[in-house]
Amino acid sequence: MSNRFQLHAIFSEGMILQRNQENPVWGTGPDGIQLTLECQGQQVQTVSAGGKWQAILPASEAGGPHILTVSSEGRQLATVQDVYFGDVWLAGGQSNMEWKVRDTSHAEADIANANFPLIRHFEVPRIEWEDPSEVTPLNATWKKAAPENVPDFSAVAYHFAHHIQASEGVPIGIIGCYWGGTSASSWVSETTISQQPELQVYLDSFQEQVKDFDWDAFAIIRHAYDQSTADYELRKSAGASDDELGGYPWPPPMSPHSFMRPSGLYETMLLKVVPYGLKGFLFYQGESDAGHAELYDKLLTGLIHNWRSLWHNDNLPFHFVQLTSYCADGKPDGESWPLLRESQAIVNERVPHTGMAVTLDCGERDDIHPRDKRTVG
């Protein structure tokens, strides 16, 4: 329970709110405090209870800039400047969605030409684990698409936003919620997994990995892993060739608090931005689930239904990237990635309001992270 008034971090200067629909706004505050929110001359009231409060702003057409104020009994508690209404997309997945503009094949030109102040990006901080009784407040802000900010934007999401804004002519907001190396099982509720017997393997595998867990032993293993990754990065920065480097040390050792655990990041990251007003979802993931390619259509379908239910809208568009070409694990004739692509195609055929970007000709044989993110976006 909070005794201090606070807006959720996502409601901050430069934010994009979803046009043409009501927008929830929320935060924390002492019980019983009466709040008045005002934007564009329209006022709504709410009361804080249980240390939390939420209000619903009425629908507004695209445009801005506007100011959002929050007051109580005539005393102003918060002012949010430079607010626009437009379309907001939540971008999720693993490393190919997380991949930054600065690391792409067109980085120099894309960064130099980034002058799109009505494209804005909010990245949900990576939170591996938190005590449920001590929820971590987000420490993040909205960033405009300018040369000083764009290098750290999700490249796929940025190029999508650039294209959409050019065609739609409205402000575009991207909420980045991703973590490299994660399974889709990390981004769904435990109920979503347990409701489907075939997906129980994800929970069983995790339980097997942490059975009889010893934190002291883990500390030693983790230290050795951190040393190996630091050594890899040092040799890479010194110009070592790919043959000299070998593969990146992966996966990290598992613990009950690992970011790779089932449902973990669903709880520590995704739920932090529910139910912020959205136009839809963007998703680029699947590489880490190739080991269970035949189950992926069920896992991804469950994720889509789970996410849509959080926003109480079964029609929210869900656009995802089909895995590209890649010599998976050095096996040119390997079956796992083609099978996973087939699972993705099944989802696209069976689940309404989905769109699949086919990127088979955008890959790199020897790199799981293709540098061309413009085409994908």
Secondary structure, 3 states (H helix, E strand, C coil): CCCCCEECCCCCCCCEEECCCCEEEEEECCCCCEEEEEECCEEEEEECECCEEEEEECCCCCEEEEEEEEEECCEEEEEEEEEEEEEEEEEEECHHHHCEHHHCCCHHHHHHCCCEEEEEEEECCCCCCCCCCCCCCCCCCCEEECCCCHHHCEHHHHHHHHHHHHHHCCCEEEEEEECCCCCHHHHCCHHHHHCCHHHHHHHHHHHHHCCCCCHHHHHHHHHHHHHHHHHHHHHHHCCCCHHHHCCCCCCCCCCCCCCCCCCHHHHHCHHHHCCCCCCEEEEECCHHHHHHHHHHHHHHHHHHHHHHHHCCCCCCCEEEECCCCCCHHHCCCCCHHHHHHHHHHHHHHHCCCEEEECCHHHCECCECCCCCCCCCC
